[in-house]
Amino acid sequence: MEAGQLHQWVEEHNWDDGLSPMWPIAESPRTEFATALLMYWRLGGPWLEANPEQVNQEAARLQKLIREQLLAGFYSRGASRFDPSTELTKVQLYQLRKAGLPDMLLGSPGSE
């Protein structure tokens, strides 16, 4: 599956169907940054990190892996795009920045 198709598949995936198809995507260096960022946010973004004891442990492990690899530059930049800041309110963005969430995870300029 080419990168654009994979990104669209992740975007349309019913996350209630389980996380097993997400692991190979998260672990692949061929996955684009935008697709991994989309996965991070669909898993719950910083809100999942804030309450790890109240969430599915597999989801927490998967998100931790994706977050670490996003910040480490593991994923390549490509044609796919995802900007989580378009799905957040100005107040949420302010609070997340104030809490120290890296701009790279907020889809700030230069993150794609």
C-alpha positions as CSV (number, residue, x, y, z in Angstrom):
1,M,0.0,0.0,0.0
2,E,1.4,3.4,-0.9
3,A,1.9,6.1,1.7
4,G,-1.2,8.2,0.7
5,Q,-3.4,5.1,0.8
6,L,-2.0,4.0,4.1
7,H,-2.7,7.5,5.6
8,Q,-6.3,7.4,4.3
9,W,-6.7,3.9,5.7
10,V,-5.5,5.0,9.1
11,E,-7.8,8.0,9.0
12,E,-10.8,5.8,8.2
13,H,-9.9,3.0,10.6
14,N,-12.5,2.1,13.2
15,W,-10.3,2.2,16.3
16,D,-12.8,0.0,18.2
17,D,-11.8,-2.9,15.9
18,G,-8.5,-3.2,17.8
19,L,-5.0,-2.0,17.6
20,S,-3.2,-5.0,16.0
21,P,-3.1,-3.5,12.5
22,M,-1.6,-0.3,13.9
23,W,1.6,-1.9,15.4
24,P,3.3,-2.7,12.0
25,I,2.5,0.8,10.8
26,A,3.9,2.4,13.9
27,E,7.1,0.3,13.7
28,S,7.8,0.9,10.1
29,P,10.3,3.6,9.1
30,R,8.4,3.8,5.8
31,T,5.4,5.3,7.6
32,E,5.1,9.0,7.0
33,F,5.3,11.6,9.8
34,A,1.7,12.8,9.2
35,T,0.3,9.2,9.4
36,A,2.1,8.6,12.7
37,L,0.9,12.0,14.0
38,L,-2.6,11.1,13.0
39,M,-2.2,7.8,14.9
40,Y,-0.9,9.6,18.0
41,W,-3.9,11.9,18.1
42,R,-6.5,9.2,17.3
43,L,-5.1,7.2,20.2
44,G,-5.9,10.2,22.5
45,G,-2.9,12.4,22.2
46,P,-1.8,14.1,25.4
47,W,-5.0,13.2,27.2
48,L,-4.2,9.5,27.0
49,E,-0.8,10.2,28.4
50,A,-2.3,12.1,31.3
51,N,-4.4,9.2,32.5
52,P,-2.4,6.0,31.6
53,E,-3.9,4.0,34.5
54,Q,-7.4,4.6,33.1
55,V,-6.8,3.5,29.5
56,N,-6.2,0.3,27.6
57,Q,-2.6,-0.6,28.3
58,E,-2.0,-1.7,24.7
59,A,-3.1,1.7,23.5
60,A,-0.8,3.4,26.0
61,R,2.2,1.3,24.8
62,L,1.4,2.0,21.2
63,Q,1.0,5.7,21.7
64,K,4.3,5.9,23.8
65,L,6.1,4.2,20.9
66,I,4.7,6.5,18.3
67,R,5.3,9.6,20.4
68,E,9.0,8.6,21.0
69,Q,9.5,7.9,17.4
70,L,7.8,11.1,16.2
71,L,10.1,13.2,18.5
72,A,13.2,11.2,17.5
73,G,12.7,11.8,13.7
74,F,12.0,8.2,13.0
75,Y,9.3,8.9,10.5
76,S,9.9,10.4,7.1
77,R,8.3,13.5,5.8
78,G,6.1,12.9,2.8
79,A,3.1,14.1,0.8
80,S,0.5,13.1,3.5
81,R,-0.7,15.8,5.8
82,F,-2.3,16.0,9.2
83,D,-2.6,19.1,11.4
84,P,-4.1,18.3,14.8
85,S,-4.3,22.0,15.6
86,T,-7.3,22.3,13.2
87,E,-9.2,19.9,15.5
88,L,-8.4,21.7,18.7
89,T,-9.8,24.9,20.2
90,K,-7.5,27.9,20.8
91,V,-7.9,27.3,24.5
92,Q,-6.8,23.6,24.1
93,L,-3.8,24.7,22.1
94,Y,-2.8,27.3,24.7
95,Q,-3.2,24.8,27.5
96,L,-1.2,22.1,25.7
97,R,1.6,24.5,24.8
98,K,1.6,25.8,28.4
99,A,1.8,22.2,29.7
100,G,4.9,21.6,27.5
101,L,3.6,19.5,24.7
102,P,6.2,19.8,21.9
103,D,5.0,21.9,19.0
104,M,5.9,19.0,16.7
105,L,3.0,17.1,18.2
106,L,0.6,20.0,17.7
107,G,1.1,20.3,14.0
108,S,2.8,23.7,14.3
109,P,4.5,25.3,11.3
110,G,7.6,23.3,10.3
111,S,6.2,20.1,11.8
112,E,5.3,18.6,8.5
